Amino acid sequence: MEVHFFLTGQDLWNLTKYNFSRTRTLWSTGISLVVVSGLLIIYVLLSPPSEVLTNLLSVISFLLVLFLLVVFLRWRIRSRSNRNPELQGEHIITISPEGLRHRTNQVDSLVSWGAIETITTDTYGLYFIRLSNRRIADVIPRHAFATPHDAQAFLAQAQSYWTNGRAVPPTGTSTASEQWS
């Protein structure tokens, strides 16, 4: 089976959100936000009442920094996608019993099913997460498929190849009906 698509900045942002929502990242970020929020509350409670305006400005500044961080991340992802020739142009992903072939105008790679840690989906796309020290994923955005049925058929076939290409699939894989209906 083969699918053709063009990656957009929004597709890369959706991948970033997916990576961020992974359990370990979410926990570490949540704990960091709780600690910083707790420190701000302690700071506000321990300061004299005459400095209410200053304390309020501190809290607003913290929220502004968080907002600007998200804006910066979105801008960086979009600018990287515009400058990276491997991300530009048409992407063609073909799945077969041998593995996943990802072709662009710059790259033609074949990844064996044994090198893929998991296949997962969310409402935005289908992700083939590779076994690696870095989080590397081949992304197929949902808009690459004409219908949800086409996406589900592609996902089912990929999972079948993946299961047959590995001795024991790891836990946490998506089912074919998950997120694509």
N, C-alpha and C positions, 0 to 999 in steps of 0.2 A: 504494500500500500504506500501511496505517496501523497504528500500534501505540499502545496506551494503557498507562500505568504511573504509579506513584507513586515518587518518589525518596526514598531513605532516607539517613540519615547514613552508613551503610555504603557506599552507592553513591558518595557524595561522597568518602569516604575512599579507595575503590578508584580513583577518578579522580586523586586526589592521588598515590597510589602509582604510577599509570601515568605521570603527569607527572614524578615523581621518577626513574623508571627510564629516562627518555629519555636518550640517550647523553651530551649535554652536561652535564646536571644530575648524572648519575651520576659522570662523570669529575671534575667540580669538587668534588663532595662527597667522593669517594674520595681525591683529592689532599689536601684539607683534613684529612681524618681521618688520613692517613699522616703529614702534617707534624706535627699535634698529637701523635699517638702517638710519633713520633720524638723530639719535644721532651720528652715525658714519660719516655721511656727514657733519654735523655741526662741528664735531671734526676736520675733514680734512680741511674744509674751514677756520676755525679760527686759525689753527696752521700756524706757519711761513713756507714760501716756502722752507727753508733749511731742513725741516723735512719731505720731500716728501717720502723718503724711509721708514721712521718710520710709516707714515700714511698708506702707501701701505701695510706694514707688518701687521698693525692693521686690515685692511680690509681682508687680506688673512687669518689671524688668526681667524677672525669671521667666514669666510666661512669654514675653516677647522673644527672648533668646530661644526658647523651645520652638516657637513658631518660625523664627528665622532659620533654625536648623533644618526643619522640614522643607522650607522653601529652598534652602541651599542644596539639600540632597536631591530634590526634584530637578533643579537647574543643572546640577552636576551630571546627573544621569542623562538628561536630554542632550547636554553639550557633548558628553562622551559618545553618545549614540550617533550624533551628527559628524563627529570626527573620526570614528572608528570604521575603517573600510570593511572590516569583517562583519559588521552589523548592518551595513547599508546594502541595498539591493535585494533581489529576490532570494529567499531561503527555500530550499527544497529538502524536505526530510522524507526519507524512504525507510520503511521498516521491512525486514526480511528475517528469516531464521538465523542469518549470520550476525545481525545486529542492526544498529541505527546508523544510517548514512545521512550526514548533514552536509549539504553543498550550498555554497554561495559563489559569488564571482571571485572570492579570494581563497576559499577553503573547500576541500573535499575530504572529509574524514569519515571513517567507519569506526564506530564504537561497538565492541562486542557486548552482548547482553550480560556477560559476567562482570563487566566493568561498570554496570549501572547498579547503584545502590537501591534505588526505589523509583517507582513511577507514581506520581501523585498529581492531583488536580485541585484546582479551586475554581471559583466562578469566572476567572479571567483566562485560565490557560491550563495546559498540560505540561508537566515538568518531568524530564528525565534527569534525575539527580545522579551524578557520577560518583564513584568511589574515589576520593581524593582528599588531600589535606585541606584544600580550598574547596569552597562550595561552588562546584561547577554544574551548570544545568543546561540542557538543551530545552528550549522553550518553544511551544507551539501555542500561539494565542488562539483563543476561542473563535475569533473572527476569521480564522483560516479555514474553517469548515462551513459548508453551505447550510447545513442543518445540524441540530443537536444529535440527530440519529447518525449522521456521518461521523461526528466527533466520538460518539459512543462506540461505533463500529471500529474506528481507528484505535481507540483506547483498549477495547477488548482484544483486538488482534495484537497490539503491542504487549499487553500483559500476558497473553498466551505465549508469544515468542520469548518474553523475558522469563517466564516461569520455566519453560522448556530449556532455556539457555543457561539456567543456573541450577545447581544441585538442590538447594533449599532457599526459597525466596525469604528475605528478611521480613519481619513483621512491620506493620504500618503502611502497607500498600493500599492504594485506593481500589475500590471495586468499580466495575465498568459502569454501574448505574449512578455512582456517587458524583454529585455536582454537575453532571452534564445533562440533566433532564430539563 
